Amino acid sequence: MITLSDIRYTNRRFEGAVVLPSHDGPLTYRCRVDGPASLDPIHVKSALLGHARRQRIRTA
């Protein structure tokens, strides 16, 4: 199960923890997305998940 937690806005970006499932156990990533505080929460979550997927591909 994919989990997003600790999402917060700091200065000009959103930061959060994303946990992705894998065969070797869960993988945890700290992700950041630039944008205004008024950004739609759905877009923030989607961008954080995209950032985590890109990190996962780089470490695979």
C-alpha distance matrix in Angstrom:
0.0 3.8 6.3 10.0 12.7 16.4 17.3 21.1 24.1 26.5 29.8 28.9 25.2 21.8 19.8 16.3 13.7 10.6 8.1 6.9 6.1 9.6 12.1 13.8 11.1 9.0 11.0 12.1 14.3 16.8 17.4 20.4 21.6 25.3 26.5 28.4 27.2 27.8 25.0 22.9 19.6 17.8 19.5 18.6 14.8 15.3 17.5 15.3 12.5 15.5 16.9 13.9 14.0 17.7 17.5 15.3 17.9 20.7 19.6 19.0
3.8 0.0 3.8 6.9 10.1 13.7 14.2 17.9 20.7 23.1 26.2 25.2 21.5 18.1 16.3 12.9 10.6 7.3 5.7 5.0 6.5 10.1 13.4 14.7 12.1 9.0 9.7 10.0 11.4 13.6 13.8 16.7 17.8 21.5 22.7 24.8 23.8 24.4 21.6 19.8 16.5 14.9 16.2 15.0 11.3 11.9 13.9 11.5 8.9 12.1 13.3 10.5 11.1 14.8 14.6 13.1 15.8 18.4 17.8 17.7
6.3 3.8 0.0 3.8 6.4 10.2 11.0 14.8 17.9 20.3 23.7 23.1 19.5 15.9 13.9 10.3 8.0 5.7 5.0 6.9 9.0 12.7 16.0 16.5 13.4 9.9 10.3 9.2 10.5 11.9 12.4 15.2 16.6 20.2 21.3 23.0 21.6 22.5 20.1 18.5 14.9 14.2 15.7 13.8 10.3 12.1 13.8 10.9 9.4 13.1 13.6 11.1 12.8 16.1 15.5 14.6 17.8 19.9 19.0 19.6
10.0 6.9 3.8 0.0 3.8 7.2 7.3 11.1 14.1 16.6 20.0 19.5 15.9 12.3 10.4 6.9 5.8 4.7 6.6 9.1 12.1 15.5 19.1 19.3 16.3 12.6 12.0 9.8 9.8 10.1 10.0 12.2 13.4 16.9 17.8 19.3 17.8 19.0 16.8 15.5 11.9 11.9 13.1 10.7 7.7 10.3 11.4 8.4 8.2 12.0 12.1 10.3 12.8 15.6 15.0 15.1 18.3 19.9 19.5 20.7
12.7 10.1 6.4 3.8 0.0 3.8 5.5 9.1 12.6 14.9 18.5 18.7 15.4 11.7 9.5 6.0 5.2 6.6 8.4 11.8 14.6 17.9 21.3 21.0 17.7 14.0 13.4 10.5 10.6 9.9 10.6 12.5 14.2 17.2 18.2 19.2 17.3 18.9 17.3 16.5 12.9 13.8 15.1 12.1 10.0 13.2 13.8 10.5 11.4 14.9 14.3 12.7 15.7 18.1 17.0 17.5 20.9 22.0 21.3 22.9
16.4 13.7 10.2 7.2 3.8 0.0 3.8 6.2 9.9 11.8 15.6 16.4 13.4 10.0 7.7 5.2 6.0 8.9 11.3 14.8 17.8 20.9 24.3 23.6 20.4 16.7 15.7 12.3 11.6 9.7 10.5 11.6 13.5 16.1 17.0 17.7 15.5 17.7 16.7 16.6 13.3 15.1 16.0 12.6 11.5 14.9 14.8 11.6 13.5 16.6 15.4 14.4 17.8 19.6 18.2 19.3 22.7 23.2 22.7 24.8
17.3 14.2 11.0 7.3 5.5 3.8 0.0 3.8 7.1 9.8 13.3 13.4 10.4 6.8 5.6 4.2 6.9 9.3 12.5 15.5 18.8 22.0 25.6 25.2 22.3 18.5 17.1 13.8 12.3 10.0 9.3 9.5 10.5 12.8 13.4 14.1 12.0 14.1 12.9 13.0 9.9 12.1 12.6 9.1 8.7 12.3 11.9 9.3 11.8 14.6 13.6 13.5 16.8 18.4 17.6 19.1 22.1 22.8 22.8 25.0
21.1 17.9 14.8 11.1 9.1 6.2 3.8 0.0 3.8 6.4 10.0 10.7 8.4 5.6 5.5 6.5 9.8 12.6 16.0 19.0 22.4 25.4 29.0 28.5 25.6 21.9 20.1 16.6 14.7 11.7 10.9 9.8 10.5 11.8 12.0 12.0 9.6 12.4 12.1 13.1 10.8 13.7 13.8 10.2 11.2 14.5 13.6 11.5 14.6 16.9 15.5 16.0 19.5 20.5 19.7 21.7 24.6 24.7 25.0 27.5
24.1 20.7 17.9 14.1 12.6 9.9 7.1 3.8 0.0 3.8 6.6 7.2 5.7 4.4 6.4 8.9 12.6 15.2 18.8 21.6 25.2 28.0 31.7 31.1 28.5 24.8 22.7 19.2 16.8 13.5 11.9 9.6 9.4 9.5 9.2 8.8 6.7 10.1 10.3 12.4 11.1 14.3 13.6 10.2 12.4 15.2 13.7 12.4 16.0 17.6 16.0 17.4 20.7 21.1 20.6 23.1 25.6 25.5 26.3 28.9
26.5 23.1 20.3 16.6 14.9 11.8 9.8 6.4 3.8 0.0 3.8 5.9 5.5 6.1 7.2 10.4 13.9 16.9 20.4 23.2 26.9 29.4 33.0 32.1 29.7 26.1 23.6 20.0 17.3 13.6 12.4 9.8 10.2 9.6 10.2 10.1 8.9 12.7 13.1 15.7 14.7 17.7 16.6 13.2 15.4 17.9 15.7 14.3 18.0 19.2 17.0 18.5 21.9 21.8 20.9 23.8 26.2 25.5 26.2 29.3
29.8 26.2 23.7 20.0 18.5 15.6 13.3 10.0 6.6 3.8 0.0 3.8 6.0 8.3 10.3 13.8 17.3 20.0 23.7 26.3 30.0 32.3 36.0 35.1 32.9 29.3 26.7 23.2 20.2 16.5 14.8 11.6 11.3 9.4 9.6 9.0 8.8 12.5 13.4 16.6 16.5 19.5 17.9 14.9 17.7 19.8 17.3 16.6 20.4 20.9 18.8 20.8 24.0 23.4 22.8 25.9 28.0 27.1 28.2 31.3
28.9 25.2 23.1 19.5 18.7 16.4 13.4 10.7 7.2 5.9 3.8 0.0 3.8 7.2 10.0 13.6 17.2 19.4 23.1 25.3 29.0 31.3 35.0 34.5 32.5 28.9 26.1 22.9 19.6 16.2 13.8 10.2 8.8 6.1 6.0 6.2 7.4 10.8 11.0 14.4 14.9 17.4 15.2 12.7 15.9 17.4 14.6 14.6 18.4 18.5 16.6 19.1 22.0 21.2 21.1 24.4 26.0 25.3 26.8 29.8
25.2 21.5 19.5 15.9 15.4 13.4 10.4 8.4 5.7 5.5 6.0 3.8 0.0 3.8 6.5 10.1 13.6 15.6 19.4 21.5 25.3 27.6 31.3 30.8 28.8 25.2 22.5 19.3 16.1 12.8 10.2 6.6 5.4 4.2 5.4 7.0 7.7 10.9 10.1 12.9 12.6 14.9 12.8 9.8 12.6 14.2 11.4 11.0 14.8 15.1 13.1 15.5 18.4 17.9 17.8 20.9 22.7 22.2 23.6 26.4
21.8 18.1 15.9 12.3 11.7 10.0 6.8 5.6 4.4 6.1 8.3 7.2 3.8 0.0 3.8 6.8 10.5 12.5 16.3 18.5 22.3 24.8 28.6 28.2 25.9 22.2 19.8 16.6 13.8 10.7 8.2 5.6 5.1 6.3 7.2 8.6 8.0 10.9 9.6 11.5 10.2 12.4 11.0 7.4 9.6 11.8 9.7 8.5 12.2 13.4 11.7 13.4 16.6 16.8 16.6 19.2 21.4 21.4 22.5 25.0
19.8 16.3 13.9 10.4 9.5 7.7 5.6 5.5 6.4 7.2 10.3 10.0 6.5 3.8 0.0 3.8 7.2 9.8 13.4 16.1 19.8 22.2 25.9 25.2 22.8 19.2 16.7 13.3 10.5 7.2 5.7 4.5 6.5 8.8 10.7 12.4 11.6 14.5 13.0 14.4 12.3 14.1 13.1 9.3 10.1 12.5 10.5 8.0 11.4 13.0 10.8 11.5 15.1 15.5 14.5 17.0 19.6 19.5 20.0 22.7
16.3 12.9 10.3 6.9 6.0 5.2 4.2 6.5 8.9 10.4 13.8 13.6 10.1 6.8 3.8 0.0 3.8 6.5 10.0 12.9 16.5 19.2 22.9 22.2 19.6 15.9 13.8 10.4 8.4 5.9 5.5 6.7 8.9 11.9 13.6 15.3 14.1 16.5 14.7 15.1 12.3 13.6 13.3 9.7 9.0 11.8 10.7 7.3 9.8 12.3 10.5 10.1 13.7 15.0 13.7 15.4 18.5 18.9 18.8 21.2
13.7 10.6 8.0 5.8 5.2 6.0 6.9 9.8 12.6 13.9 17.3 17.2 13.6 10.5 7.2 3.8 0.0 3.8 6.7 10.0 13.3 16.0 19.5 18.7 16.0 12.3 10.3 6.9 5.7 4.7 6.2 9.0 11.6 15.0 17.0 18.9 17.8 20.0 18.0 18.0 14.8 15.5 15.6 12.3 10.6 12.9 12.2 8.4 9.6 12.4 10.7 8.9 12.5 14.2 12.5 13.4 16.9 17.4 16.7 18.8
10.6 7.3 5.7 4.7 6.6 8.9 9.3 12.6 15.2 16.9 20.0 19.4 15.6 12.5 9.8 6.5 3.8 0.0 3.8 6.4 10.0 12.8 16.5 16.2 13.7 9.9 8.2 5.7 5.2 6.5 7.1 10.3 12.4 16.1 18.0 20.3 19.5 21.1 18.6 18.0 14.9 14.6 14.8 12.1 9.5 11.1 11.1 7.4 7.0 10.1 9.2 6.6 9.6 12.0 10.8 10.9 14.3 15.6 15.0 16.5
8.1 5.7 5.0 6.6 8.4 11.3 12.5 16.0 18.8 20.4 23.7 23.1 19.4 16.3 13.4 10.0 6.7 3.8 0.0 3.8 6.7 9.7 13.1 12.9 10.1 6.3 5.5 4.4 6.4 9.0 10.4 13.9 16.1 19.9 21.8 24.0 23.2 24.7 22.1 21.2 17.9 17.2 17.8 15.5 12.5 13.6 14.1 10.8 9.3 12.3 11.8 8.4 10.3 13.3 11.7 10.6 14.2 15.8 14.5 15.3
6.9 5.0 6.9 9.1 11.8 14.8 15.5 19.0 21.6 23.2 26.3 25.3 21.5 18.5 16.1 12.9 10.0 6.4 3.8 0.0 3.8 6.6 10.3 10.9 8.8 5.6 5.2 6.5 8.2 11.4 12.2 15.7 17.4 21.2 23.2 25.8 25.3 26.5 23.5 22.4 19.3 17.9 18.3 16.7 13.5 13.6 14.4 11.6 9.0 11.4 11.6 8.0 8.5 11.8 10.9 8.7 11.9 14.2 13.0 13.0
6.1 6.5 9.0 12.1 14.6 17.8 18.8 22.4 25.2 26.9 30.0 29.0 25.3 22.3 19.8 16.5 13.3 10.0 6.7 3.8 0.0 3.8 7.1 8.3 6.3 4.5 6.2 8.9 11.4 14.8 15.9 19.4 21.2 25.0 27.0 29.5 28.9 29.9 27.0 25.5 22.4 20.8 21.4 20.1 16.7 16.7 17.8 15.3 12.4 14.5 15.1 11.5 11.1 14.4 13.6 10.7 13.3 15.9 14.2 13.4
9.6 10.1 12.7 15.5 17.9 20.9 22.0 25.4 28.0 29.4 32.3 31.3 27.6 24.8 22.2 19.2 16.0 12.8 9.7 6.6 3.8 0.0 3.8 5.4 5.3 5.6 6.9 10.4 12.8 16.6 17.8 21.4 23.3 27.0 29.3 32.0 31.7 32.9 29.8 28.6 25.7 23.9 24.2 23.0 19.7 19.2 20.0 17.7 14.7 16.1 16.4 12.8 11.8 14.6 13.5 10.0 12.1 14.6 12.6 11.0
12.1 13.4 16.0 19.1 21.3 24.3 25.6 29.0 31.7 33.0 36.0 35.0 31.3 28.6 25.9 22.9 19.5 16.5 13.1 10.3 7.1 3.8 0.0 3.8 5.6 8.0 9.8 13.6 16.2 20.0 21.4 25.0 27.0 30.7 33.0 35.8 35.5 36.7 33.6 32.3 29.3 27.5 27.9 26.7 23.5 22.9 23.7 21.5 18.5 19.7 20.0 16.5 15.2 17.7 16.6 12.9 14.5 16.8 14.4 12.2
13.8 14.7 16.5 19.3 21.0 23.6 25.2 28.5 31.1 32.1 35.1 34.5 30.8 28.2 25.2 22.2 18.7 16.2 12.9 10.9 8.3 5.4 3.8 0.0 3.8 7.0 8.5 12.1 15.0 18.7 20.7 24.4 26.9 30.6 33.1 35.9 35.6 37.1 34.2 33.2 30.2 28.7 29.0 27.4 24.3 24.1 24.5 21.8 19.3 20.6 20.2 16.6 16.0 18.1 16.2 12.8 14.8 16.4 13.3 11.8
11.1 12.1 13.4 16.3 17.7 20.4 22.3 25.6 28.5 29.7 32.9 32.5 28.8 25.9 22.8 19.6 16.0 13.7 10.1 8.8 6.3 5.3 5.6 3.8 0.0 3.8 6.6 9.8 13.2 16.7 18.9 22.7 25.2 28.9 31.3 33.8 33.2 34.7 32.0 30.9 27.7 26.5 27.0 25.2 22.0 22.4 23.0 20.0 17.7 19.6 19.2 15.4 15.5 18.0 16.0 13.1 15.8 17.4 14.5 13.7
9.0 9.0 9.9 12.6 14.0 16.7 18.5 21.9 24.8 26.1 29.3 28.9 25.2 22.2 19.2 15.9 12.3 9.9 6.3 5.6 4.5 5.6 8.0 7.0 3.8 0.0 3.8 6.5 10.0 13.4 15.5 19.2 21.7 25.5 27.7 30.2 29.4 31.0 28.3 27.3 24.0 23.0 23.6 21.6 18.5 19.1 19.6 16.5 14.4 16.7 16.2 12.4 13.1 15.8 13.8 11.3 14.6 16.2 13.7 13.6
11.0 9.7 10.3 12.0 13.4 15.7 17.1 20.1 22.7 23.6 26.7 26.1 22.5 19.8 16.7 13.8 10.3 8.2 5.5 5.2 6.2 6.9 9.8 8.5 6.6 3.8 0.0 3.8 6.7 10.4 12.4 16.2 18.9 22.6 25.1 27.8 27.3 29.1 26.5 25.9 22.8 22.0 22.0 19.8 17.1 17.5 17.4 14.2 12.5 14.3 13.2 9.5 10.6 12.8 10.3 8.3 11.8 13.0 10.6 11.3
12.1 10.0 9.2 9.8 10.5 12.3 13.8 16.6 19.2 20.0 23.2 22.9 19.3 16.6 13.3 10.4 6.9 5.7 4.4 6.5 8.9 10.4 13.6 12.1 9.8 6.5 3.8 0.0 3.8 7.0 9.6 13.3 16.3 19.9 22.4 24.9 24.3 26.3 23.9 23.6 20.5 20.3 20.2 17.6 15.2 16.2 15.8 12.2 11.4 13.6 11.9 8.5 11.0 12.8 10.2 9.5 13.3 13.9 12.0 13.6
14.3 11.4 10.5 9.8 10.6 11.6 12.3 14.7 16.8 17.3 20.2 19.6 16.1 13.8 10.5 8.4 5.7 5.2 6.4 8.2 11.4 12.8 16.2 15.0 13.2 10.0 6.7 3.8 0.0 3.8 6.0 9.8 12.9 16.4 19.2 21.9 21.6 23.8 21.4 21.6 18.8 18.7 18.1 15.2 13.5 14.4 13.1 9.6 9.7 11.3 8.9 6.1 9.3 10.5 7.7 8.5 12.1 12.2 11.1 13.4
16.8 13.6 11.9 10.1 9.9 9.7 10.0 11.7 13.5 13.6 16.5 16.2 12.8 10.7 7.2 5.9 4.7 6.5 9.0 11.4 14.8 16.6 20.0 18.7 16.7 13.4 10.4 7.0 3.8 0.0 3.8 7.0 10.5 13.7 16.5 19.0 18.7 21.3 19.2 19.9 17.4 18.0 17.1 13.8 12.9 14.3 12.5 9.0 10.5 12.0 9.1 7.8 11.5 12.0 9.6 11.4 14.7 14.3 13.7 16.5
17.4 13.8 12.4 10.0 10.6 10.5 9.3 10.9 11.9 12.4 14.8 13.8 10.2 8.2 5.7 5.5 6.2 7.1 10.4 12.2 15.9 17.8 21.4 20.7 18.9 15.5 12.4 9.6 6.0 3.8 0.0 3.8 6.9 10.4 13.2 16.0 16.1 18.5 16.1 17.0 14.8 15.3 13.9 10.7 10.3 11.4 9.1 5.9 8.2 9.2 6.2 6.4 10.1 10.3 8.9 11.4 14.1 13.9 14.4 17.0
20.4 16.7 15.2 12.2 12.5 11.6 9.5 9.8 9.6 9.8 11.6 10.2 6.6 5.6 4.5 6.7 9.0 10.3 13.9 15.7 19.4 21.4 25.0 24.4 22.7 19.2 16.2 13.3 9.8 7.0 3.8 0.0 3.8 6.7 9.8 12.6 13.2 15.8 13.6 15.2 13.8 14.8 12.7 9.5 10.5 11.6 8.6 6.6 10.0 10.3 7.5 9.2 12.5 12.0 11.4 14.4 16.5 16.0 17.1 19.9
21.6 17.8 16.6 13.4 14.2 13.5 10.5 10.5 9.4 10.2 11.3 8.8 5.4 5.1 6.5 8.9 11.6 12.4 16.1 17.4 21.2 23.3 27.0 26.9 25.2 21.7 18.9 16.3 12.9 10.5 6.9 3.8 0.0 3.8 6.5 9.7 11.0 13.0 10.5 12.4 11.7 12.6 10.0 7.3 9.4 10.0 6.6 6.4 10.0 9.8 7.9 10.7 13.3 12.8 13.2 16.2 17.7 17.6 19.3 21.8
25.3 21.5 20.2 16.9 17.2 16.1 12.8 11.8 9.5 9.6 9.4 6.1 4.2 6.3 8.8 11.9 15.0 16.1 19.9 21.2 25.0 27.0 30.7 30.6 28.9 25.5 22.6 19.9 16.4 13.7 10.4 6.7 3.8 0.0 3.8 7.3 9.5 11.7 9.8 12.6 13.0 14.3 11.4 9.2 12.2 12.7 9.4 10.1 13.6 12.9 11.2 14.3 16.7 15.7 16.3 19.5 20.7 20.3 22.3 24.9
26.5 22.7 21.3 17.8 18.2 17.0 13.4 12.0 9.2 10.2 9.6 6.0 5.4 7.2 10.7 13.6 17.0 18.0 21.8 23.2 27.0 29.3 33.0 33.1 31.3 27.7 25.1 22.4 19.2 16.5 13.2 9.8 6.5 3.8 0.0 3.8 6.6 8.2 6.7 10.0 11.2 13.0 10.1 8.6 12.2 12.9 10.3 11.7 15.1 14.7 13.8 16.9 19.0 18.5 19.4 22.4 23.6 23.6 25.6 28.0
28.4 24.8 23.0 19.3 19.2 17.7 14.1 12.0 8.8 10.1 9.0 6.2 7.0 8.6 12.4 15.3 18.9 20.3 24.0 25.8 29.5 32.0 35.8 35.9 33.8 30.2 27.8 24.9 21.9 19.0 16.0 12.6 9.7 7.3 3.8 0.0 3.8 5.3 5.6 9.4 11.1 13.6 11.5 10.2 13.9 15.1 13.2 14.4 17.8 17.9 17.2 20.0 22.3 22.0 22.9 25.7 27.2 27.2 29.1 31.5
27.2 23.8 21.6 17.8 17.3 15.5 12.0 9.6 6.7 8.9 8.8 7.4 7.7 8.0 11.6 14.1 17.8 19.5 23.2 25.3 28.9 31.7 35.5 35.6 33.2 29.4 27.3 24.3 21.6 18.7 16.1 13.2 11.0 9.5 6.6 3.8 0.0 3.8 5.5 8.6 9.6 12.8 11.7 9.9 13.2 15.3 14.0 14.6 18.0 18.8 18.2 20.5 23.1 23.3 23.8 26.4 28.3 28.5 30.0 32.4
27.8 24.4 22.5 19.0 18.9 17.7 14.1 12.4 10.1 12.7 12.5 10.8 10.9 10.9 14.5 16.5 20.0 21.1 24.7 26.5 29.9 32.9 36.7 37.1 34.7 31.0 29.1 26.3 23.8 21.3 18.5 15.8 13.0 11.7 8.2 5.3 3.8 0.0 3.8 6.4 8.6 11.6 10.7 10.1 13.5 15.1 14.5 15.8 18.7 19.5 19.6 22.0 24.1 24.6 25.6 28.0 29.6 30.2 31.9 34.0
25.0 21.6 20.1 16.8 17.3 16.7 12.9 12.1 10.3 13.1 13.4 11.0 10.1 9.6 13.0 14.7 18.0 18.6 22.1 23.5 27.0 29.8 33.6 34.2 32.0 28.3 26.5 23.9 21.4 19.2 16.1 13.6 10.5 9.8 6.7 5.6 5.5 3.8 0.0 3.8 6.3 8.5 7.0 6.9 10.4 11.5 10.9 12.7 15.4 15.9 16.4 18.8 20.7 21.2 22.5 24.8 26.2 27.1 28.9 30.7
22.9 19.8 18.5 15.5 16.5 16.6 13.0 13.1 12.4 15.7 16.6 14.4 12.9 11.5 14.4 15.1 18.0 18.0 21.2 22.4 25.5 28.6 32.3 33.2 30.9 27.3 25.9 23.6 21.6 19.9 17.0 15.2 12.4 12.6 10.0 9.4 8.6 6.4 3.8 0.0 3.8 5.5 5.4 6.4 8.9 10.1 10.8 12.6 14.5 15.5 16.7 18.7 20.2 21.4 22.9 24.6 26.1 27.5 29.2 30.6
19.6 16.5 14.9 11.9 12.9 13.3 9.9 10.8 11.1 14.7 16.5 14.9 12.6 10.2 12.3 12.3 14.8 14.9 17.9 19.3 22.4 25.7 29.3 30.2 27.7 24.0 22.8 20.5 18.8 17.4 14.8 13.8 11.7 13.0 11.2 11.1 9.6 8.6 6.3 3.8 0.0 3.8 5.4 4.9 6.2 8.5 9.8 10.5 12.3 14.1 15.3 16.6 18.4 20.0 21.1 22.5 24.5 26.0 27.2 28.6
17.8 14.9 14.2 11.9 13.8 15.1 12.1 13.7 14.3 17.7 19.5 17.4 14.9 12.4 14.1 13.6 15.5 14.6 17.2 17.9 20.8 23.9 27.5 28.7 26.5 23.0 22.0 20.3 18.7 18.0 15.3 14.8 12.6 14.3 13.0 13.6 12.8 11.6 8.5 5.5 3.8 0.0 3.8 5.4 5.2 6.2 8.6 10.0 10.7 12.3 14.3 15.5 16.6 18.5 20.1 21.1 22.7 24.7 26.0 27.0
19.5 16.2 15.7 13.1 15.1 16.0 12.6 13.8 13.6 16.6 17.9 15.2 12.8 11.0 13.1 13.3 15.6 14.8 17.8 18.3 21.4 24.2 27.9 29.0 27.0 23.6 22.0 20.2 18.1 17.1 13.9 12.7 10.0 11.4 10.1 11.5 11.7 10.7 7.0 5.4 5.4 3.8 0.0 3.8 5.5 5.0 6.0 8.5 9.9 10.4 12.2 14.2 15.2 16.4 18.4 19.9 21.1 22.7 24.5 25.7
18.6 15.0 13.8 10.7 12.1 12.6 9.1 10.2 10.2 13.2 14.9 12.7 9.8 7.4 9.3 9.7 12.3 12.1 15.5 16.7 20.1 23.0 26.7 27.4 25.2 21.6 19.8 17.6 15.2 13.8 10.7 9.5 7.3 9.2 8.6 10.2 9.9 10.1 6.9 6.4 4.9 5.4 3.8 0.0 3.8 5.5 5.2 6.1 8.6 9.9 10.6 12.4 14.3 15.4 16.6 18.4 20.1 21.4 22.8 24.4
14.8 11.3 10.3 7.7 10.0 11.5 8.7 11.2 12.4 15.4 17.7 15.9 12.6 9.6 10.1 9.0 10.6 9.5 12.5 13.5 16.7 19.7 23.5 24.3 22.0 18.5 17.1 15.2 13.5 12.9 10.3 10.5 9.4 12.2 12.2 13.9 13.2 13.5 10.4 8.9 6.2 5.2 5.5 3.8 0.0 3.8 5.5 5.1 6.2 8.6 9.9 10.6 12.3 14.3 15.4 16.5 18.5 20.2 21.3 22.5
15.3 11.9 12.1 10.3 13.2 14.9 12.3 14.5 15.2 17.9 19.8 17.4 14.2 11.8 12.5 11.8 12.9 11.1 13.6 13.6 16.7 19.2 22.9 24.1 22.4 19.1 17.5 16.2 14.4 14.3 11.4 11.6 10.0 12.7 12.9 15.1 15.3 15.1 11.5 10.1 8.5 6.2 5.0 5.5 3.8 0.0 3.8 5.5 5.2 6.2 8.7 10.0 10.6 12.4 14.4 15.3 16.6 18.6 20.2 21.1
17.5 13.9 13.8 11.4 13.8 14.8 11.9 13.6 13.7 15.7 17.3 14.6 11.4 9.7 10.5 10.7 12.2 11.1 14.1 14.4 17.8 20.0 23.7 24.5 23.0 19.6 17.4 15.8 13.1 12.5 9.1 8.6 6.6 9.4 10.3 13.2 14.0 14.5 10.9 10.8 9.8 8.6 6.0 5.2 5.5 3.8 0.0 3.8 5.4 5.0 6.2 8.7 9.8 10.6 12.4 14.2 15.4 16.8 18.6 20.0
15.3 11.5 10.9 8.4 10.5 11.6 9.3 11.5 12.4 14.3 16.6 14.6 11.0 8.5 8.0 7.3 8.4 7.4 10.8 11.6 15.3 17.7 21.5 21.8 20.0 16.5 14.2 12.2 9.6 9.0 5.9 6.6 6.4 10.1 11.7 14.4 14.6 15.8 12.7 12.6 10.5 10.0 8.5 6.1 5.1 5.5 3.8 0.0 3.8 5.4 5.1 6.3 8.7 10.0 10.7 12.4 14.4 15.6 16.8 18.4
12.5 8.9 9.4 8.2 11.4 13.5 11.8 14.6 16.0 18.0 20.4 18.4 14.8 12.2 11.4 9.8 9.6 7.0 9.3 9.0 12.4 14.7 18.5 19.3 17.7 14.4 12.5 11.4 9.7 10.5 8.2 10.0 10.0 13.6 15.1 17.8 18.0 18.7 15.4 14.5 12.3 10.7 9.9 8.6 6.2 5.2 5.4 3.8 0.0 3.8 5.4 5.1 6.2 8.7 9.9 10.4 12.4 14.4 15.4 16.4
15.5 12.1 13.1 12.0 14.9 16.6 14.6 16.9 17.6 19.2 20.9 18.5 15.1 13.4 13.0 12.3 12.4 10.1 12.3 11.4 14.5 16.1 19.7 20.6 19.6 16.7 14.3 13.6 11.3 12.0 9.2 10.3 9.8 12.9 14.7 17.9 18.8 19.5 15.9 15.5 14.1 12.3 10.4 9.9 8.6 6.2 5.0 5.4 3.8 0.0 3.8 5.4 5.1 6.3 8.7 9.8 10.7 12.6 14.5 15.4
16.9 13.3 13.6 12.1 14.3 15.4 13.6 15.5 16.0 17.0 18.8 16.6 13.1 11.7 10.8 10.5 10.7 9.2 11.8 11.6 15.1 16.4 20.0 20.2 19.2 16.2 13.2 11.9 8.9 9.1 6.2 7.5 7.9 11.2 13.8 17.2 18.2 19.6 16.4 16.7 15.3 14.3 12.2 10.6 9.9 8.7 6.2 5.1 5.4 3.8 0.0 3.8 5.5 5.2 6.3 8.7 10.1 10.8 12.6 14.4
13.9 10.5 11.1 10.3 12.7 14.4 13.5 16.0 17.4 18.5 20.8 19.1 15.5 13.4 11.5 10.1 8.9 6.6 8.4 8.0 11.5 12.8 16.5 16.6 15.4 12.4 9.5 8.5 6.1 7.8 6.4 9.2 10.7 14.3 16.9 20.0 20.5 22.0 18.8 18.7 16.6 15.5 14.2 12.4 10.6 10.0 8.7 6.3 5.1 5.4 3.8 0.0 3.8 5.4 5.1 6.1 8.7 9.9 10.7 12.2
14.0 11.1 12.8 12.8 15.7 17.8 16.8 19.5 20.7 21.9 24.0 22.0 18.4 16.6 15.1 13.7 12.5 9.6 10.3 8.5 11.1 11.8 15.2 16.0 15.5 13.1 10.6 11.0 9.3 11.5 10.1 12.5 13.3 16.7 19.0 22.3 23.1 24.1 20.7 20.2 18.4 16.6 15.2 14.3 12.3 10.6 9.8 8.7 6.2 5.1 5.5 3.8 0.0 3.8 5.4 5.0 6.2 8.7 10.0 10.5
17.7 14.8 16.1 15.6 18.1 19.6 18.4 20.5 21.1 21.8 23.4 21.2 17.9 16.8 15.5 15.0 14.2 12.0 13.3 11.8 14.4 14.6 17.7 18.1 18.0 15.8 12.8 12.8 10.5 12.0 10.3 12.0 12.8 15.7 18.5 22.0 23.3 24.6 21.2 21.4 20.0 18.5 16.4 15.4 14.3 12.4 10.6 10.0 8.7 6.3 5.2 5.4 3.8 0.0 3.8 5.4 5.2 6.4 8.8 10.0
17.5 14.6 15.5 15.0 17.0 18.2 17.6 19.7 20.6 20.9 22.8 21.1 17.8 16.6 14.5 13.7 12.5 10.8 11.7 10.9 13.6 13.5 16.6 16.2 16.0 13.8 10.3 10.2 7.7 9.6 8.9 11.4 13.2 16.3 19.4 22.9 23.8 25.6 22.5 22.9 21.1 20.1 18.4 16.6 15.4 14.4 12.4 10.7 9.9 8.7 6.3 5.1 5.4 3.8 0.0 3.8 5.5 5.2 6.3 8.7
15.3 13.1 14.6 15.1 17.5 19.3 19.1 21.7 23.1 23.8 25.9 24.4 20.9 19.2 17.0 15.4 13.4 10.9 10.6 8.7 10.7 10.0 12.9 12.8 13.1 11.3 8.3 9.5 8.5 11.4 11.4 14.4 16.2 19.5 22.4 25.7 26.4 28.0 24.8 24.6 22.5 21.1 19.9 18.4 16.5 15.3 14.2 12.4 10.4 9.8 8.7 6.1 5.0 5.4 3.8 0.0 3.8 5.5 5.3 6.1
17.9 15.8 17.8 18.3 20.9 22.7 22.1 24.6 25.6 26.2 28.0 26.0 22.7 21.4 19.6 18.5 16.9 14.3 14.2 11.9 13.3 12.1 14.5 14.8 15.8 14.6 11.8 13.3 12.1 14.7 14.1 16.5 17.7 20.7 23.6 27.2 28.3 29.6 26.2 26.1 24.5 22.7 21.1 20.1 18.5 16.6 15.4 14.4 12.4 10.7 10.1 8.7 6.2 5.2 5.5 3.8 0.0 3.8 5.5 5.2
20.7 18.4 19.9 19.9 22.0 23.2 22.8 24.7 25.5 25.5 27.1 25.3 22.2 21.4 19.5 18.9 17.4 15.6 15.8 14.2 15.9 14.6 16.8 16.4 17.4 16.2 13.0 13.9 12.2 14.3 13.9 16.0 17.6 20.3 23.6 27.2 28.5 30.2 27.1 27.5 26.0 24.7 22.7 21.4 20.2 18.6 16.8 15.6 14.4 12.6 10.8 9.9 8.7 6.4 5.2 5.5 3.8 0.0 3.8 5.6
19.6 17.8 19.0 19.5 21.3 22.7 22.8 25.0 26.3 26.2 28.2 26.8 23.6 22.5 20.0 18.8 16.7 15.0 14.5 13.0 14.2 12.6 14.4 13.3 14.5 13.7 10.6 12.0 11.1 13.7 14.4 17.1 19.3 22.3 25.6 29.1 30.0 31.9 28.9 29.2 27.2 26.0 24.5 22.8 21.3 20.2 18.6 16.8 15.4 14.5 12.6 10.7 10.0 8.8 6.3 5.3 5.5 3.8 0.0 3.8
19.0 17.7 19.6 20.7 22.9 24.8 25.0 27.5 28.9 29.3 31.3 29.8 26.4 25.0 22.7 21.2 18.8 16.5 15.3 13.0 13.4 11.0 12.2 11.8 13.7 13.6 11.3 13.6 13.4 16.5 17.0 19.9 21.8 24.9 28.0 31.5 32.4 34.0 30.7 30.6 28.6 27.0 25.7 24.4 22.5 21.1 20.0 18.4 16.4 15.4 14.4 12.2 10.5 10.0 8.7 6.1 5.2 5.6 3.8 0.0
